[in-house]
Amino acid sequence: SNVGTGEQEIKKLIANHIIEHELRFIKPFESVAQMVMSLHEIEANKAEVIWSVKSQMKFPVNIMKPVVENLLRKNLNTGLQNLKQVLERS
């Protein structure tokens, strides 16, 4: 699904542990969000991925924050499911 126009920059990467990146939205509105994906080993060959998003939006754009977060959640979950399938085939 299309959540708008923008760019993403990896700010910090610790192999097998954490990815911090910045999302910069341009359209439909300008906004910056900090996003973290962390991996936690559950057992050998099994990990849990946790992601979080931090952003500030001014009124009236902040009314759209739950919608944007829901769209991001769907896209990230799809990406994580695709990654899981690729890794399980390896």
MIDRENKOL-910636 format. One line per field, with one value per residue: residue number from 0; residue in one letter; x, y, z negated of N, C-alpha, C in turn. Coordinates in pm, whole numbers. Atoms other than C-alpha are relative to their C-alpha. Example, Ala and Ser with C-alpha at 12.3 -4.5 7.8 and 13.67 -1.06 7.14 Angstrom:
BEGIN
num = (0  1) $
residu = (A  S) $
nu = (89  -82) $
nv = (-119  -119) $
nw = (0  6) $
cau = (1230  1367) $
cav = (-450  -106) $
caw = (-780  -714) $
cu = (90  -77) $
cv = (120  109) $
cw = (0  -73) $
! end
This chain:
BEGIN
num = (0  1  2  3  4  5  6  7  8  9  10  11  12  13  14  15  16  17  18  19  20  21  22  23  24  25  26  27  28  29  30  31  32  33  34  35  36  37  38  39  40  41  42  43  44  45  46  47  48  49  50  51  52  53  54  55  56  57  58  59  60  61  62  63  64  65  66  67  68  69  70  71  72  73  74  75  76  77  78  79  80  81  82  83  84  85  86  87  88  89) $
residu = (S  N  V  G  T  G  E  Q  E  I  K  K  L  I  A  N  H  I  I  E  H  E  L  R  F  I  K  P  F  E  S  V  A  Q  M  V  M  S  L  H  E  I  E  A  N  K  A  E  V  I  W  S  V  K  S  Q  M  K  F  P  V  N  I  M  K  P  V  V  E  N  L  L  R  K  N  L  N  T  G  L  Q  N  L  K  Q  V  L  E  R  S) $
nu = (83  -73  19  -41  -131  -99  -126  -38  -145  -47  -82  -85  17  -81  32  75  56  86  -6  69  7  84  95  34  115  11  141  94  -36  -139  -14  -118  22  -113  48  -97  32  -98  11  -26  -7  87  -74  -83  70  132  -11  117  -30  87  -23  70  -5  20  13  83  74  76  142  101  -55  -10  122  -29  -105  40  16  -135  -61  64  -54  -138  6  34  -114  -110  36  -15  -143  -53  48  -80  -134  11  10  -130  -94  38  -34  -147) $
nv = (-119  -126  -86  -135  -18  -34  71  69  4  80  -84  84  141  94  129  100  -55  -119  -92  -126  -80  -119  -11  -139  -7  -125  -10  -111  -107  12  51  83  101  86  136  97  143  74  145  66  145  78  125  16  -15  -59  -134  -87  -134  -102  -131  -112  -125  -121  -117  -108  -65  -115  -7  106  122  106  82  109  86  142  56  19  110  124  33  43  131  100  17  64  139  71  15  98  132  36  33  129  105  13  60  138  82  12) $
nw = (0  -12  117  -36  -58  101  -7  122  17  112  85  84  -29  77  -64  76  122  -8  -114  25  -121  1  -111  -30  -90  -75  -37  -14  93  45  136  22  104  36  6  50  -10  81  -6  128  -19  87  9  -119  -129  17  59  1  -50  59  -60  62  -75  78  -86  49  -108  47  -36  -2  -60  101  -8  -93  54  10  -134  -53  75  -43  -132  21  64  -102  -91  72  25  -127  -23  94  -42  -118  48  71  -102  -67  94  27  -118  -7) $
cau = (0  107  162  293  624  938  1271  1433  1788  1960  2112  2256  2310  2434  2448  2199  2066  1927  1847  1762  1635  1470  1160  1110  767  718  365  79  238  587  690  991  976  1241  1201  1377  1374  1538  1603  1589  1707  1446  1639  1884  1765  1462  1431  1163  1159  1018  968  871  802  840  713  562  295  138  -237  -429  -195  -167  -523  -377  -110  -311  -387  -21  97  -157  -35  327  238  78  376  630  442  427  800  876  659  843  1179  1068  973  1306  1504  1307  1376  1752) $
cav = (0  358  569  874  1011  1029  875  654  672  412  601  314  -54  -314  -649  -905  -663  -323  -98  266  470  798  825  1158  1204  1467  1398  1402  1609  1680  1486  1308  986  785  411  126  -244  -467  -839  -1057  -1416  -1651  -1972  -2103  -2003  -1819  -1446  -1194  -861  -558  -224  114  454  794  1107  1442  1592  1931  1990  1926  1669  1479  1357  1137  979  660  611  655  422  159  179  154  -143  -327  -262  -359  -675  -775  -711  -913  -1203  -1197  -1194  -1486  -1691  -1620  -1710  -2030  -2147  -2097) $
caw = (0  59  -252  -67  56  -152  -230  -488  -627  -843  -1136  -1340  -1273  -1518  -1337  -1465  -1726  -1625  -1329  -1392  -1103  -1030  -813  -643  -491  -222  -94  -185  -469  -600  -909  -1057  -1256  -1438  -1399  -1578  -1491  -1751  -1737  -2046  -2029  -2171  -2106  -1848  -1498  -1637  -1708  -1789  -1603  -1784  -1613  -1745  -1593  -1757  -1588  -1661  -1441  -1479  -1474  -1248  -1090  -1421  -1365  -1087  -1312  -1392  -1021  -921  -1199  -1089  -727  -843  -1064  -772  -542  -808  -899  -533  -499  -811  -690  -355  -535  -755  -448  -278  -591  -652  -294  -344) $
cu = (88  -30  45  137  97  127  32  153  34  98  98  -32  98  -43  -66  -62  -98  22  -81  -2  -97  -86  -33  -110  -4  -147  -74  26  145  4  127  -32  128  -56  112  -55  107  -30  40  -2  -86  67  83  -87  -142  14  -134  46  -102  32  -81  21  -26  -8  -86  -64  -82  -145  -12  51  4  -125  24  100  -43  -14  137  68  -60  53  144  3  -29  118  116  -30  11  146  62  -45  78  141  1  -5  133  99  -32  30  151  52) $
cv = (124  88  142  1  39  -78  -59  -4  -84  87  -81  -146  -80  -139  -96  55  116  77  123  77  114  -2  146  0  137  24  -117  115  -23  -44  -83  -96  -79  -141  -93  -141  -72  -149  -58  -151  -71  -134  -11  4  55  134  71  137  96  132  105  124  115  117  105  67  112  -12  80  -132  -115  -88  -123  -101  -147  -66  -31  -117  -135  -43  -48  -141  -109  -26  -70  -146  -84  -24  -104  -142  -49  -40  -136  -115  -24  -71  -147  -91  -25  -120) $
cw = (0  -120  27  64  -111  20  -137  -5  -122  -79  -84  31  -86  47  -98  -129  23  131  -40  130  -16  125  19  105  67  37  -61  -97  -41  -146  -7  -113  -22  -18  -44  22  -80  8  -134  23  -103  -31  127  126  -13  -73  8  49  -58  69  -72  86  -95  97  -69  121  -60  45  130  55  -101  -5  88  -56  -14  137  60  -71  40  137  -12  -59  103  92  -70  -28  126  30  -92  35  122  -40  -69  100  70  -92  -27  118  8  -75) $
! end
